[in-house]
């Protein structure tokens, strides 16, 4: 499904601890805008019966059925884009732009 790199997993664990979300899952989402641009989201959530669930990098991940095909084969990483500017990024072969898109810190 989706690969979570070790730097991303480390930052997710840190964010979960800081927000008291240690007992929640990481939900990843994607949708396609009218112009074809992919938009990504992530946050801590509870599992729903219709969610896909698996573990990557020690992180329990949820994806809604509507996002599953959009995120298949993607990688979530945490990188330094500019000196001191660290961000989560999605590298997604399903994105027509096949570009790296950043997302905010999980909430």
mmCIF file of the C-alpha atoms, coordinates in Angstrom:
data_MODEL
# 
_entry.id   MODEL 
# 
loop_
_atom_site.group_PDB 
_atom_site.id 
_atom_site.type_symbol 
_atom_site.label_atom_id 
_atom_site.label_alt_id 
_atom_site.label_comp_id 
_atom_site.label_asym_id 
_atom_site.label_entity_id 
_atom_site.label_seq_id 
_atom_site.pdbx_PDB_ins_code 
_atom_site.Cartn_x 
_atom_site.Cartn_y 
_atom_site.Cartn_z 
_atom_site.occupancy 
_atom_site.B_iso_or_equiv 
_atom_site.pdbx_formal_charge 
_atom_site.auth_seq_id 
_atom_site.auth_comp_id 
_atom_site.auth_asym_id 
_atom_site.auth_atom_id 
_atom_site.pdbx_PDB_model_num 
ATOM 1   C CA . UNK A 1 1   ? 0.000   0.000  0.000   1.00 0.00 ? 1   UNK A CA 1 
ATOM 2   C CA . UNK A 1 2   ? 1.946   3.036  1.273   1.00 0.00 ? 2   UNK A CA 1 
ATOM 3   C CA . UNK A 1 3   ? 5.491   3.056  2.562   1.00 0.00 ? 3   UNK A CA 1 
ATOM 4   C CA . UNK A 1 4   ? 6.379   5.251  5.527   1.00 0.00 ? 4   UNK A CA 1 
ATOM 5   C CA . UNK A 1 5   ? 10.082  6.033  5.784   1.00 0.00 ? 5   UNK A CA 1 
ATOM 6   C CA . UNK A 1 6   ? 11.864  5.857  9.129   1.00 0.00 ? 6   UNK A CA 1 
ATOM 7   C CA . UNK A 1 7   ? 12.289  9.661  9.378   1.00 0.00 ? 7   UNK A CA 1 
ATOM 8   C CA . UNK A 1 8   ? 8.537   10.068 8.771   1.00 0.00 ? 8   UNK A CA 1 
ATOM 9   C CA . UNK A 1 9   ? 7.667   7.327  11.273  1.00 0.00 ? 9   UNK A CA 1 
ATOM 10  C CA . UNK A 1 10  ? 9.888   8.948  13.907  1.00 0.00 ? 10  UNK A CA 1 
ATOM 11  C CA . UNK A 1 11  ? 8.225   12.334 13.425  1.00 0.00 ? 11  UNK A CA 1 
ATOM 12  C CA . UNK A 1 12  ? 4.728   10.784 13.486  1.00 0.00 ? 12  UNK A CA 1 
ATOM 13  C CA . UNK A 1 13  ? 5.499   9.047  16.790  1.00 0.00 ? 13  UNK A CA 1 
ATOM 14  C CA . UNK A 1 14  ? 6.803   12.341 18.181  1.00 0.00 ? 14  UNK A CA 1 
ATOM 15  C CA . UNK A 1 15  ? 3.661   14.220 17.036  1.00 0.00 ? 15  UNK A CA 1 
ATOM 16  C CA . UNK A 1 16  ? 1.398   11.519 18.509  1.00 0.00 ? 16  UNK A CA 1 
ATOM 17  C CA . UNK A 1 17  ? 3.156   11.843 21.860  1.00 0.00 ? 17  UNK A CA 1 
ATOM 18  C CA . UNK A 1 18  ? 2.931   15.627 21.857  1.00 0.00 ? 18  UNK A CA 1 
ATOM 19  C CA . UNK A 1 19  ? -0.789  15.645 21.047  1.00 0.00 ? 19  UNK A CA 1 
ATOM 20  C CA . UNK A 1 20  ? -1.876  12.697 23.197  1.00 0.00 ? 20  UNK A CA 1 
ATOM 21  C CA . UNK A 1 21  ? -2.775  10.650 20.105  1.00 0.00 ? 21  UNK A CA 1 
ATOM 22  C CA . UNK A 1 22  ? -0.696  7.568  20.958  1.00 0.00 ? 22  UNK A CA 1 
ATOM 23  C CA . UNK A 1 23  ? -3.790  5.332  20.915  1.00 0.00 ? 23  UNK A CA 1 
ATOM 24  C CA . UNK A 1 24  ? -5.060  6.597  17.553  1.00 0.00 ? 24  UNK A CA 1 
ATOM 25  C CA . UNK A 1 25  ? -4.234  5.568  13.998  1.00 0.00 ? 25  UNK A CA 1 
ATOM 26  C CA . UNK A 1 26  ? -2.619  7.752  11.354  1.00 0.00 ? 26  UNK A CA 1 
ATOM 27  C CA . UNK A 1 27  ? -5.179  8.479  8.638   1.00 0.00 ? 27  UNK A CA 1 
ATOM 28  C CA . UNK A 1 28  ? -3.818  9.356  5.190   1.00 0.00 ? 28  UNK A CA 1 
ATOM 29  C CA . UNK A 1 29  ? -6.033  10.861 2.513   1.00 0.00 ? 29  UNK A CA 1 
ATOM 30  C CA . UNK A 1 30  ? -5.855  12.129 -1.032  1.00 0.00 ? 30  UNK A CA 1 
ATOM 31  C CA . UNK A 1 31  ? -8.264  13.609 -3.524  1.00 0.00 ? 31  UNK A CA 1 
ATOM 32  C CA . UNK A 1 32  ? -7.996  15.073 -6.989  1.00 0.00 ? 32  UNK A CA 1 
ATOM 33  C CA . UNK A 1 33  ? -8.950  18.714 -7.548  1.00 0.00 ? 33  UNK A CA 1 
ATOM 34  C CA . UNK A 1 34  ? -10.939 19.794 -10.623 1.00 0.00 ? 34  UNK A CA 1 
ATOM 35  C CA . UNK A 1 35  ? -7.676  20.835 -12.291 1.00 0.00 ? 35  UNK A CA 1 
ATOM 36  C CA . UNK A 1 36  ? -6.223  17.343 -11.769 1.00 0.00 ? 36  UNK A CA 1 
ATOM 37  C CA . UNK A 1 37  ? -3.900  18.342 -8.936  1.00 0.00 ? 37  UNK A CA 1 
ATOM 38  C CA . UNK A 1 38  ? -3.587  15.850 -6.082  1.00 0.00 ? 38  UNK A CA 1 
ATOM 39  C CA . UNK A 1 39  ? -4.194  17.159 -2.560  1.00 0.00 ? 39  UNK A CA 1 
ATOM 40  C CA . UNK A 1 40  ? -3.022  15.183 0.465   1.00 0.00 ? 40  UNK A CA 1 
ATOM 41  C CA . UNK A 1 41  ? -3.975  15.125 4.108   1.00 0.00 ? 41  UNK A CA 1 
ATOM 42  C CA . UNK A 1 42  ? -3.025  13.308 7.264   1.00 0.00 ? 42  UNK A CA 1 
ATOM 43  C CA . UNK A 1 43  ? -4.074  13.259 10.890  1.00 0.00 ? 43  UNK A CA 1 
ATOM 44  C CA . UNK A 1 44  ? -4.765  11.006 13.846  1.00 0.00 ? 44  UNK A CA 1 
ATOM 45  C CA . UNK A 1 45  ? -8.123  9.244  13.880  1.00 0.00 ? 45  UNK A CA 1 
ATOM 46  C CA . UNK A 1 46  ? -10.110 6.228  15.045  1.00 0.00 ? 46  UNK A CA 1 
ATOM 47  C CA . UNK A 1 47  ? -10.619 3.237  12.778  1.00 0.00 ? 47  UNK A CA 1 
ATOM 48  C CA . UNK A 1 48  ? -13.877 2.841  10.857  1.00 0.00 ? 48  UNK A CA 1 
ATOM 49  C CA . UNK A 1 49  ? -15.170 -0.509 9.614   1.00 0.00 ? 49  UNK A CA 1 
ATOM 50  C CA . UNK A 1 50  ? -14.671 0.472  5.968   1.00 0.00 ? 50  UNK A CA 1 
ATOM 51  C CA . UNK A 1 51  ? -11.049 1.622  6.373   1.00 0.00 ? 51  UNK A CA 1 
ATOM 52  C CA . UNK A 1 52  ? -8.067  -0.232 5.010   1.00 0.00 ? 52  UNK A CA 1 
ATOM 53  C CA . UNK A 1 53  ? -5.569  -0.781 7.828   1.00 0.00 ? 53  UNK A CA 1 
ATOM 54  C CA . UNK A 1 54  ? -1.930  -1.896 7.854   1.00 0.00 ? 54  UNK A CA 1 
ATOM 55  C CA . UNK A 1 55  ? 1.366   -1.093 9.518   1.00 0.00 ? 55  UNK A CA 1 
ATOM 56  C CA . UNK A 1 56  ? 4.350   0.577  7.858   1.00 0.00 ? 56  UNK A CA 1 
ATOM 57  C CA . UNK A 1 57  ? 7.450   1.738  9.678   1.00 0.00 ? 57  UNK A CA 1 
ATOM 58  C CA . UNK A 1 58  ? 5.768   0.736  12.938  1.00 0.00 ? 58  UNK A CA 1 
ATOM 59  C CA . UNK A 1 59  ? 2.916   3.185  12.277  1.00 0.00 ? 59  UNK A CA 1 
ATOM 60  C CA . UNK A 1 60  ? -0.687  1.936  12.162  1.00 0.00 ? 60  UNK A CA 1 
ATOM 61  C CA . UNK A 1 61  ? -2.166  3.514  9.030   1.00 0.00 ? 61  UNK A CA 1 
ATOM 62  C CA . UNK A 1 62  ? -5.775  3.986  7.907   1.00 0.00 ? 62  UNK A CA 1 
ATOM 63  C CA . UNK A 1 63  ? -7.025  4.853  4.440   1.00 0.00 ? 63  UNK A CA 1 
ATOM 64  C CA . UNK A 1 64  ? -10.656 5.304  3.450   1.00 0.00 ? 64  UNK A CA 1 
ATOM 65  C CA . UNK A 1 65  ? -11.853 3.199  0.533   1.00 0.00 ? 65  UNK A CA 1 
ATOM 66  C CA . UNK A 1 66  ? -12.261 6.365  -1.587  1.00 0.00 ? 66  UNK A CA 1 
ATOM 67  C CA . UNK A 1 67  ? -8.535  7.193  -1.242  1.00 0.00 ? 67  UNK A CA 1 
ATOM 68  C CA . UNK A 1 68  ? -7.098  3.702  -1.629  1.00 0.00 ? 68  UNK A CA 1 
ATOM 69  C CA . UNK A 1 69  ? -6.398  3.750  -5.384  1.00 0.00 ? 69  UNK A CA 1 
ATOM 70  C CA . UNK A 1 70  ? -5.014  7.296  -5.271  1.00 0.00 ? 70  UNK A CA 1 
ATOM 71  C CA . UNK A 1 71  ? -2.422  6.365  -2.633  1.00 0.00 ? 71  UNK A CA 1 
ATOM 72  C CA . UNK A 1 72  ? -1.464  2.872  -3.832  1.00 0.00 ? 72  UNK A CA 1 
ATOM 73  C CA . UNK A 1 73  ? 2.333   2.634  -4.068  1.00 0.00 ? 73  UNK A CA 1 
ATOM 74  C CA . UNK A 1 74  ? 3.002   6.075  -2.570  1.00 0.00 ? 74  UNK A CA 1 
ATOM 75  C CA . UNK A 1 75  ? 5.719   6.887  -0.036  1.00 0.00 ? 75  UNK A CA 1 
ATOM 76  C CA . UNK A 1 76  ? 5.371   9.250  2.923   1.00 0.00 ? 76  UNK A CA 1 
ATOM 77  C CA . UNK A 1 77  ? 8.684   10.820 3.918   1.00 0.00 ? 77  UNK A CA 1 
ATOM 78  C CA . UNK A 1 78  ? 9.904   13.594 6.222   1.00 0.00 ? 78  UNK A CA 1 
ATOM 79  C CA . UNK A 1 79  ? 12.610  15.694 4.635   1.00 0.00 ? 79  UNK A CA 1 
ATOM 80  C CA . UNK A 1 80  ? 14.451  18.977 4.957   1.00 0.00 ? 80  UNK A CA 1 
ATOM 81  C CA . UNK A 1 81  ? 13.317  21.018 1.939   1.00 0.00 ? 81  UNK A CA 1 
ATOM 82  C CA . UNK A 1 82  ? 15.416  24.048 2.862   1.00 0.00 ? 82  UNK A CA 1 
ATOM 83  C CA . UNK A 1 83  ? 17.803  24.549 5.783   1.00 0.00 ? 83  UNK A CA 1 
ATOM 84  C CA . UNK A 1 84  ? 15.675  24.181 8.931   1.00 0.00 ? 84  UNK A CA 1 
ATOM 85  C CA . UNK A 1 85  ? 12.440  23.604 6.936   1.00 0.00 ? 85  UNK A CA 1 
ATOM 86  C CA . UNK A 1 86  ? 11.359  19.998 7.567   1.00 0.00 ? 86  UNK A CA 1 
ATOM 87  C CA . UNK A 1 87  ? 8.107   18.698 6.076   1.00 0.00 ? 87  UNK A CA 1 
ATOM 88  C CA . UNK A 1 88  ? 6.156   15.577 5.330   1.00 0.00 ? 88  UNK A CA 1 
ATOM 89  C CA . UNK A 1 89  ? 6.030   14.828 1.624   1.00 0.00 ? 89  UNK A CA 1 
ATOM 90  C CA . UNK A 1 90  ? 4.129   12.307 -0.470  1.00 0.00 ? 90  UNK A CA 1 
ATOM 91  C CA . UNK A 1 91  ? 5.959   10.747 -3.408  1.00 0.00 ? 91  UNK A CA 1 
ATOM 92  C CA . UNK A 1 92  ? 3.168   9.231  -5.440  1.00 0.00 ? 92  UNK A CA 1 
ATOM 93  C CA . UNK A 1 93  ? 3.473   7.445  -8.794  1.00 0.00 ? 93  UNK A CA 1 
ATOM 94  C CA . UNK A 1 94  ? -0.309  7.858  -9.289  1.00 0.00 ? 94  UNK A CA 1 
ATOM 95  C CA . UNK A 1 95  ? -0.054  11.646 -9.311  1.00 0.00 ? 95  UNK A CA 1 
ATOM 96  C CA . UNK A 1 96  ? -0.084  12.799 -12.969 1.00 0.00 ? 96  UNK A CA 1 
ATOM 97  C CA . UNK A 1 97  ? 2.500   15.440 -12.105 1.00 0.00 ? 97  UNK A CA 1 
ATOM 98  C CA . UNK A 1 98  ? 4.521   12.674 -10.400 1.00 0.00 ? 98  UNK A CA 1 
ATOM 99  C CA . UNK A 1 99  ? 5.861   15.408 -8.198  1.00 0.00 ? 99  UNK A CA 1 
ATOM 100 C CA . UNK A 1 100 ? 6.607   15.545 -4.523  1.00 0.00 ? 100 UNK A CA 1 
ATOM 101 C CA . UNK A 1 101 ? 3.777   17.258 -2.650  1.00 0.00 ? 101 UNK A CA 1 
ATOM 102 C CA . UNK A 1 102 ? 4.095   18.444 0.933   1.00 0.00 ? 102 UNK A CA 1 
ATOM 103 C CA . UNK A 1 103 ? 1.590   18.012 3.709   1.00 0.00 ? 103 UNK A CA 1 
ATOM 104 C CA . UNK A 1 104 ? 1.281   19.543 7.116   1.00 0.00 ? 104 UNK A CA 1 
ATOM 105 C CA . UNK A 1 105 ? 2.167   17.981 10.452  1.00 0.00 ? 105 UNK A CA 1 
ATOM 106 C CA . UNK A 1 106 ? -0.419  15.408 11.557  1.00 0.00 ? 106 UNK A CA 1 
ATOM 107 C CA . UNK A 1 107 ? -2.955  16.851 13.943  1.00 0.00 ? 107 UNK A CA 1 
# 
